[in-house]
Amino acid sequence: MSATQVVAWDGSASAHAAVLWALERAHRRPGDLRLVTVIDDALALSHSVRIAAEQALAAEVEWVQRQSSNCTVTPVLRTGDPEREIVGQCPPGSLLIVGTPQHNAPYHRRSLAARLVRMSAVPVAVIPRSPWTDRAGVLVGVDDSPPALTAALVAADEAHSRGETLHVVHAWPSPERAGRDEDELTDEREIQERVVQRVVSRIRTAYPDLDVAGHLETGRPTAVLLRQAVIRSVVLLVVGSRGHGAIQGFFLGSVSHGLVLTCDCPVLVVKGEV
């Protein structure tokens, strides 16, 4: 994945957490870092608001430059609709990074990340304020779709660069047992296990020295991934989507939306297919 990182920055503690995550990633992937602040149209005519925003952004850029020499930092100050302006600052191949406030923050603030995930044509990393530095391992949710394979390969690349184990998880909704014999259920389970095996095999071909573990779990996708992220205390959770404008297929809107709003570890939503 490209080393160009775009951080949605508004001066909040959650935005600073996003900057910290971007800096940690820049140690492994040196490149460009763009901090984007957007002044809403309703406040754009206020000279004092603009001056305060410029000063705060300049101070954050100066702080970032003192922390790392691995990236070139560019401040961007825009006016208009926050989501559209932020997405518009993401060149092809970049990574958009946005922080999320604590769970007791107003819903409209927490859902900014979900709206950016829907609108963005590039991958989006959603960073919570909770600590992630004492975690280990990368987890990716998969099914048998091309977007899921794309997500798995991106997750493998992230795990490889971090020197972490990659956990490949496929959620299988509880099978309906009424009127079905054990042979049918066994056959269905084998089909679901092959989904995991195919993805793991593809990853091992691309990253032969990466430690990869496959898991078939029973339950709804959102609940399974949240539970596994907690149990394994992973440093990153990766999911896939079909790309710009919609979350479809296995990772239907409610899954990505639920994960970016509630997960206590960073969530990377990957767009498109291999």
C-alpha positions as CSV (number, residue, x, y, z in Angstrom):
1,M,0.0,0.0,0.0
2,S,1.2,3.5,-0.8
3,A,3.2,5.4,1.9
4,T,1.1,8.6,1.2
5,Q,-1.1,9.2,4.2
6,V,-3.9,11.8,4.6
7,V,-5.0,12.6,8.1
8,A,-8.4,14.3,8.8
9,W,-7.3,16.7,11.5
10,D,-9.5,19.0,13.5
11,G,-7.4,19.7,16.6
12,S,-9.2,17.1,18.7
13,A,-7.6,14.4,20.8
14,S,-9.0,11.8,18.5
15,A,-7.4,13.5,15.5
16,H,-4.1,13.6,17.3
17,A,-4.4,9.8,17.9
18,A,-4.8,9.5,14.1
19,V,-1.6,11.5,13.6
20,L,0.2,9.3,16.1
21,W,-0.9,6.1,14.3
22,A,0.3,7.7,11.0
23,L,3.7,8.5,12.5
24,E,4.1,4.9,13.8
25,R,3.3,3.6,10.3
26,A,5.7,6.1,8.7
27,H,8.5,4.6,10.6
28,R,7.9,1.4,8.6
29,R,6.8,3.2,5.4
30,P,8.5,6.5,4.9
31,G,6.5,8.9,2.7
32,D,4.3,11.9,2.5
33,L,1.9,12.9,5.3
34,R,-0.9,15.4,4.6
35,L,-2.8,17.0,7.5
36,V,-6.2,18.3,6.3
37,T,-8.3,20.7,8.3
38,V,-11.7,21.8,7.0
39,I,-13.6,24.9,8.2
40,D,-17.3,24.5,7.7
41,D,-19.0,27.0,5.4
42,A,-21.0,28.4,8.3
43,L,-17.7,29.6,10.0
44,A,-15.7,30.3,6.8
45,L,-16.4,34.1,6.9
46,S,-15.0,34.5,10.4
47,H,-11.4,35.8,10.2
48,S,-10.6,34.8,13.8
49,V,-11.8,31.2,13.2
50,R,-9.5,30.9,10.2
51,I,-6.5,32.4,12.0
52,A,-7.0,30.0,14.9
53,A,-7.3,27.0,12.6
54,E,-4.1,28.0,10.7
55,Q,-2.2,28.4,13.9
56,A,-3.4,25.1,15.4
57,L,-2.6,23.3,12.1
58,A,0.9,24.9,11.9
59,A,1.6,23.9,15.5
60,E,0.6,20.2,14.8
61,V,2.8,20.2,11.7
62,E,5.7,21.5,13.7
63,W,5.2,18.9,16.3
64,V,5.1,16.1,13.7
65,Q,8.3,17.3,12.1
66,R,10.1,17.2,15.4
67,Q,8.9,13.6,16.0
68,S,9.9,12.1,12.6
69,S,12.2,12.6,9.7
70,N,10.7,9.7,7.8
71,C,7.9,11.7,6.2
72,T,7.3,15.1,4.5
73,V,4.4,16.9,6.2
74,T,2.0,19.2,4.3
75,P,-0.7,21.2,6.0
76,V,-3.9,21.7,4.0
77,L,-6.7,24.2,5.2
78,R,-9.9,24.1,3.2
79,T,-13.5,25.5,3.6
80,G,-16.7,23.7,2.7
81,D,-18.3,20.3,3.4
82,P,-15.8,18.4,5.6
83,E,-16.4,14.9,4.1
84,R,-16.1,16.1,0.5
85,E,-13.1,18.3,1.1
86,I,-11.2,15.6,3.0
87,V,-12.0,12.9,0.4
88,G,-11.0,15.4,-2.3
89,Q,-7.5,15.6,-0.8
90,C,-6.8,11.9,-1.1
91,P,-4.8,11.1,-4.3
92,P,-5.2,7.7,-5.9
93,G,-3.2,5.1,-4.0
94,S,-3.2,7.1,-0.7
95,L,-4.4,6.0,2.7
96,L,-7.0,8.2,4.5
97,I,-6.7,8.2,8.3
98,V,-9.4,9.5,10.7
99,G,-9.7,9.3,14.4
100,T,-12.9,8.5,16.4
101,P,-13.8,10.2,19.7
102,Q,-14.8,8.2,22.8
103,H,-18.0,6.2,22.6
104,N,-19.9,8.8,24.8
105,A,-19.2,11.6,22.2
106,P,-22.1,12.9,20.1
107,Y,-23.2,10.5,17.4
108,H,-22.5,12.9,14.5
109,R,-18.9,13.2,15.6
110,R,-18.4,9.4,15.9
111,S,-20.1,8.8,12.6
112,L,-17.7,11.0,10.6
113,A,-15.4,8.0,10.1
114,A,-18.3,5.9,8.8
115,R,-19.3,8.7,6.3
116,L,-15.7,9.0,5.1
117,V,-15.5,5.2,4.6
118,R,-18.7,5.4,2.4
119,M,-17.4,8.3,0.3
120,S,-13.7,7.5,0.0
121,A,-12.3,5.8,-3.1
122,V,-9.1,5.0,-1.2
123,P,-8.6,2.8,1.9
124,V,-9.6,4.3,5.2
125,A,-8.0,3.6,8.6
126,V,-10.2,4.5,11.5
127,I,-8.2,5.1,14.7
128,P,-9.8,5.0,18.2
129,R,-8.4,6.9,21.2
130,S,-7.9,3.7,23.2
131,P,-4.2,2.6,23.4
132,W,-3.1,0.1,20.7
133,T,0.6,0.0,21.3
134,D,0.5,-3.0,23.7
135,R,-1.4,-5.2,21.2
136,A,-0.1,-7.8,18.8
137,G,-1.2,-9.4,15.6
138,V,-3.3,-8.3,12.6
139,L,-6.8,-9.7,12.0
140,V,-8.7,-9.7,8.6
141,G,-12.3,-10.7,8.0
142,V,-12.9,-12.7,4.8
143,D,-15.5,-14.5,2.7
144,D,-15.2,-15.9,-0.8
145,S,-15.5,-12.6,-2.6
146,P,-12.7,-10.7,-4.6
147,P,-12.9,-7.7,-2.2
148,A,-12.2,-10.0,0.7
149,L,-9.1,-11.3,-1.0
150,T,-7.9,-7.8,-1.6
151,A,-8.4,-7.0,2.1
152,A,-6.6,-10.2,3.0
153,L,-3.5,-9.3,0.9
154,V,-3.4,-5.8,2.3
155,A,-3.7,-7.2,5.8
156,A,-0.8,-9.6,5.0
157,D,1.3,-6.7,3.8
158,E,0.6,-4.7,7.0
159,A,1.3,-7.8,9.2
160,H,4.5,-8.5,7.2
161,S,5.8,-4.9,7.6
162,R,5.0,-5.1,11.3
163,G,6.5,-8.5,11.9
164,E,3.1,-9.7,13.3
165,T,1.0,-12.8,13.0
166,L,-1.9,-12.6,10.6
167,H,-5.3,-14.1,11.7
168,V,-7.7,-14.8,8.8
169,V,-11.2,-15.1,10.1
170,H,-14.3,-16.2,8.3
171,A,-17.7,-15.8,10.0
172,W,-20.2,-18.6,9.4
173,P,-23.7,-17.8,10.6
174,S,-25.1,-20.5,12.8
175,P,-26.3,-23.3,10.5
176,E,-30.0,-24.2,10.5
177,R,-30.2,-27.7,12.0
178,A,-33.9,-28.4,11.7
179,G,-34.5,-31.2,9.2
180,R,-30.9,-31.6,8.3
181,D,-28.7,-34.6,9.1
182,E,-25.1,-34.4,10.4
183,D,-23.6,-35.3,7.0
184,E,-25.2,-32.2,5.5
185,L,-23.9,-30.0,8.3
186,T,-20.4,-31.5,8.0
187,D,-20.4,-30.9,4.2
188,E,-21.4,-27.3,4.7
189,R,-18.7,-26.8,7.4
190,E,-16.1,-28.2,5.0
191,I,-17.2,-25.7,2.3
192,Q,-16.8,-22.8,4.8
193,E,-13.4,-24.1,5.9
194,R,-12.2,-24.2,2.3
195,V,-13.0,-20.5,2.1
196,V,-10.4,-19.9,4.8
197,Q,-8.0,-22.4,3.3
198,R,-8.0,-20.7,-0.1
199,V,-7.3,-17.3,1.3
200,V,-4.5,-18.6,3.6
201,S,-2.9,-20.4,0.7
202,R,-2.9,-17.3,-1.4
203,I,-1.3,-15.3,1.4
204,R,1.4,-17.9,2.0
205,T,2.2,-17.8,-1.7
206,A,2.7,-14.1,-1.6
207,Y,4.3,-13.9,1.8
208,P,6.0,-17.3,2.5
209,D,7.8,-16.1,5.7
210,L,4.6,-14.6,7.2
211,D,3.0,-16.4,10.2
212,V,-0.6,-17.0,9.1
213,A,-3.5,-18.6,11.0
214,G,-6.9,-19.4,9.6
215,H,-10.1,-19.4,11.7
216,L,-13.7,-20.4,11.0
217,E,-16.0,-18.9,13.6
218,T,-19.7,-19.2,14.0
219,G,-21.8,-16.1,14.3
220,R,-22.7,-12.8,12.6
221,P,-19.8,-11.1,10.9
222,T,-19.7,-7.9,13.1
223,A,-20.0,-9.8,16.3
224,V,-17.4,-12.4,15.3
225,L,-14.8,-9.8,14.2
226,L,-15.4,-7.6,17.3
227,R,-15.1,-10.7,19.6
228,Q,-11.9,-11.9,17.8
229,A,-10.3,-8.5,17.9
230,V,-10.9,-8.4,21.7
231,I,-9.8,-12.0,22.4
232,R,-6.6,-11.7,20.4
233,S,-6.0,-8.1,21.3
234,V,-4.9,-7.3,17.8
235,V,-3.1,-4.2,16.7
236,L,-5.2,-3.8,13.5
237,L,-8.5,-5.2,12.1
238,V,-8.9,-5.2,8.3
239,V,-12.1,-5.6,6.3
240,G,-12.9,-5.2,2.7
241,S,-15.5,-3.3,0.6
242,R,-16.4,-3.2,-3.1
243,G,-15.1,0.4,-3.4
244,H,-16.3,4.0,-3.7
245,G,-19.8,4.8,-2.7
246,A,-21.1,1.6,-1.1
247,I,-20.2,-1.2,1.2
248,Q,-21.7,-4.4,-0.3
249,G,-21.6,-8.2,-0.2
250,F,-20.3,-9.8,3.0
251,F,-19.2,-6.5,4.4
252,L,-22.6,-4.9,4.0
253,G,-22.9,-1.4,5.4
254,S,-23.9,-2.5,8.9
255,V,-20.7,-4.5,9.3
256,S,-18.2,-1.8,8.4
257,H,-20.3,0.8,10.1
258,G,-20.6,-1.1,13.3
259,L,-16.8,-1.9,13.3
260,V,-15.6,1.7,12.8
261,L,-18.0,3.0,15.4
262,T,-17.4,0.4,18.1
263,C,-14.1,-1.4,17.7
264,D,-11.4,-0.5,20.3
265,C,-8.5,-1.2,17.9
266,P,-7.6,0.5,14.6
267,V,-9.8,-0.6,11.7
268,L,-8.6,-0.5,8.1
269,V,-11.3,-0.6,5.4
270,V,-9.9,-1.6,2.0
271,K,-11.6,-0.7,-1.2
272,G,-11.8,-2.6,-4.5
273,E,-10.6,-5.9,-5.8
274,V,-7.4,-7.6,-6.8
